[in-house]
Amino acid sequence: MPNLSRRGALKVTAGLAVLGTLGLTGCGREDATTAAKASARPVDASPATGTVDVWAAQGDADVLEKVIKPFKAANPDLTVKVTLIPNADYYTKLQSAIAAGKGPDVAQFFPESQAQFLDPSILRAVPDGLVDPDGFFESLWAAGVVDDVAYTVPWYAYTYALVYRSDLAKKAGVEAPATWDEMVPFFKALQGAGAKHGLGADNGWDIFNGQDVAMYAWQAGGSLLTGGKWTLDTPAMVDALKYNASFFTSGIADTATPTFLDAQPYFVSGKTATMITGPWVVGQLDTAAKKDGWTESHVATAPLPAGSAGGVSFSAGGTWGVLAGAGNADASWKLVRYMAQPSTQVAQFKAYSSLPAVIPAWDDPTIKNQPLLAAFLTQLKKTKAFPQVSTWQQVATRIGKEMEAVAKGTATAEKAAANIQSYADSLGTGTK
């Protein structure tokens, strides 16, 4: 279950975050809005016909042809053309194609970094009755909604939870931490049981990823954006920066290692004893250990420890949207509807281990009978969407730089929060 696509989605560069929405399509907002409203008409149950061009990022979509095979069989007069694009290039190529008027009918997006596309000049509104919004994890659906208009439909889901060495925890006589205050003592106990570092925060992806501190700010009761204004220089953000830094200043994590590719080998060898990471590792650790069954006997998972406002995490994954310029919107929406069905998302899980975004799919025995996934289900029910504004990626990058300074002791949390606020204010939210 490769994780580069998912982790890469969190690393979309700031340079991709800002677009001129009118410039992308070459049409006026009034015309685009009319098109979006028209597309919101219900989609019937008749067979799909014609041709639908689908663009997706490599990774979870690698198995798309297999997953949609039943849909194609049920719609013999439909041709679905799937184009897979390397993850690192995906948004750049998609934006360029849209700007040139040569975009696909259906495109994949990442809910944690799709804000710049949520505009009627770029995407059509999700038709009334196409899917049941209440069937999805709330924050994943919310990530595609702007001004009460939904533009994307969730496809797969992930979030972060605590993955730890259960054998070392048993040896140390400790249970998974439930609160912030229990985190560092838990990590130290695992070190006492033989781990070199209690926490393995892989360098370059997690340690200085501002989206992690945003998650901690939520746990401390903070809000990143309120009333269209950035609210980052707050006690909650200061607490979040201090909490993250405590992992390093206490000696239970290293600011330099492990690197991204070393994270799992370090965990397996005992150089580290925990990871705050996504569900993909559940299916990868046996390979890292080079031993079948190693994960079952050495690993446990738990929801994230709670701050003063609870143990909320962020929602991430994949979504589908139909472009405003789609030449076959009716068939496109029928394909998206199929991708949102519980049975389809179970098939996607079986093919690639992509966790379903639609909640009823989690009742399938294939998923329900995997105890290490239970913590991720619990956590997905306690998630929030990142701000749906085009400058969020730039702000998150700056948060990462400031959290690095605090973790390394070159800045105070208070100064870092002030710097983040000043930078965010200088950018604004990218809204008109």
SULFENMO-V125138 format. One record per backbone hydrogen bond with DSSP energy under -1.0 kcal/mol. CO is the residue of the C=O (numbers start at 1). NH is the residue of the N-H. E is the energy in kcal/mol with one decimal. If there is no record, write none. Layout:
[[CO/NH/E] [CO/NH/E]]
//
This chain:
[[3/7/-2.7] [4/8/-2.7] [5/9/-1.3] [8/11/-1.5] [13/16/-1.7] [14/17/-1.7] [20/24/-1.4] [22/26/-1.9] [28/32/-2.2] [29/33/-2.8] [30/34/-2.0] [31/35/-2.0] [32/36/-2.4] [33/37/-2.4] [34/38/-2.2] [35/39/-2.0] [38/41/-1.5] [40/128/-3.1] [50/79/-2.8] [52/81/-2.7] [53/105/-1.5] [53/106/-2.5] [54/83/-3.0] [55/108/-1.7] [56/85/-2.3] [59/62/-2.0] [61/64/-2.0] [63/67/-2.2] [64/68/-2.5] [68/72/-2.4] [69/73/-2.1] [70/74/-1.9] [75/78/-2.0] [77/50/-1.7] [79/52/-2.7] [81/54/-3.3] [83/56/-2.2] [85/58/-2.6] [86/89/-1.3] [89/93/-2.5] [90/94/-2.6] [91/95/-2.9] [92/96/-2.2] [93/97/-2.3] [94/98/-2.4] [95/99/-2.5] [96/100/-1.7] [97/102/-3.2] [98/101/-1.5] [105/323/-2.0] [106/55/-2.4] [107/321/-2.2] [109/319/-2.6] [110/113/-2.4] [114/117/-2.2] [115/118/-1.3] [117/119/-2.3] [119/122/-2.2] [119/123/-2.9] [122/324/-2.5] [127/130/-1.8] [132/135/-2.2] [133/136/-1.4] [135/359/-2.7] [137/141/-1.9] [138/142/-2.5] [139/143/-1.5] [141/144/-1.8] [142/145/-1.7] [144/151/-2.8] [146/149/-1.6] [149/146/-2.4] [150/126/-3.2] [153/320/-2.1] [156/318/-2.1] [158/316/-1.9] [161/277/-1.8] [162/302/-2.2] [163/275/-2.7] [164/166/-1.0] [164/300/-2.3] [165/169/-2.0] [166/170/-2.3] [167/171/-1.9] [168/172/-2.2] [169/173/-1.0] [169/174/-2.3] [178/306/-2.7] [180/183/-1.7] [182/186/-1.8] [183/187/-2.5] [184/188/-2.7] [185/189/-2.1] [186/190/-1.9] [187/191/-1.8] [188/192/-2.2] [189/193/-1.0] [190/195/-2.0] [191/194/-1.6] [197/273/-1.1] [202/205/-1.5] [202/206/-2.2] [202/207/-1.0] [206/209/-1.3] [209/212/-2.2] [210/214/-2.0] [211/215/-1.5] [212/216/-2.0] [213/217/-2.5] [214/218/-1.9] [215/219/-1.9] [216/220/-1.3] [217/222/-3.1] [218/221/-2.0] [219/309/-3.2] [224/231/-2.4] [226/229/-1.7] [229/226/-3.0] [232/234/-1.4] [234/238/-2.3] [235/239/-2.7] [236/240/-2.2] [237/241/-2.5] [238/242/-2.3] [239/243/-2.7] [240/244/-2.4] [241/245/-2.2] [242/246/-1.9] [244/247/-1.1] [245/248/-1.2] [245/249/-2.7] [246/250/-1.5] [248/251/-1.0] [252/199/-2.8] [258/203/-4.0] [262/266/-2.8] [263/267/-1.8] [264/268/-2.7] [265/269/-2.3] [266/270/-1.2] [266/271/-1.5] [266/272/-1.5] [270/196/-1.4] [271/197/-1.8] [273/165/-2.2] [274/200/-2.5] [275/163/-3.0] [277/161/-2.4] [278/281/-1.2] [279/282/-1.3] [280/283/-1.0] [281/284/-1.5] [281/285/-1.7] [284/288/-2.0] [285/289/-2.6] [286/291/-2.0] [291/294/-1.6] [293/297/-1.3] [295/299/-2.1] [298/166/-1.2] [300/164/-2.7] [302/162/-2.9] [306/180/-2.1] [307/310/-1.5] [310/307/-2.4] [313/384/-1.8] [316/158/-2.3] [318/155/-3.2] [318/156/-1.4] [319/109/-2.3] [320/153/-2.3] [321/107/-2.5] [322/124/-3.1] [323/326/-1.9] [328/332/-2.0] [329/333/-2.7] [330/334/-1.6] [331/335/-1.9] [332/336/-2.3] [333/337/-2.7] [334/338/-1.8] [335/339/-2.2] [336/340/-1.1] [338/341/-1.2] [341/345/-2.3] [342/346/-2.1] [343/347/-1.9] [344/348/-2.2] [345/349/-1.8] [346/350/-2.6] [347/351/-1.8] [348/352/-2.2] [349/353/-2.8] [355/157/-3.1] [357/137/-1.6] [358/361/-1.3] [359/362/-2.1] [360/363/-1.7] [361/364/-1.6] [364/367/-1.7] [364/368/-3.1] [365/369/-2.0] [367/370/-1.7] [370/373/-2.0] [371/374/-1.1] [373/377/-1.8] [374/378/-2.5] [375/379/-2.4] [376/380/-2.7] [377/381/-1.2] [379/382/-2.1] [382/313/-2.4] [384/315/-1.9] [387/389/-1.6] [389/392/-1.5] [391/395/-2.1] [392/396/-3.1] [393/397/-2.0] [394/398/-1.9] [395/399/-2.5] [396/400/-2.1] [397/401/-1.7] [398/402/-2.3] [399/403/-2.7] [400/404/-1.7] [401/405/-1.6] [402/406/-2.0] [403/407/-2.5] [404/408/-2.1] [405/410/-2.5] [406/409/-1.1] [412/416/-2.4] [413/417/-2.5] [414/418/-1.9] [415/419/-2.3] [416/420/-2.4] [417/421/-2.4] [418/422/-2.4] [419/423/-2.4] [420/424/-2.7] [421/425/-2.7] [422/426/-1.8] [423/427/-1.3] [424/428/-2.5]]
//
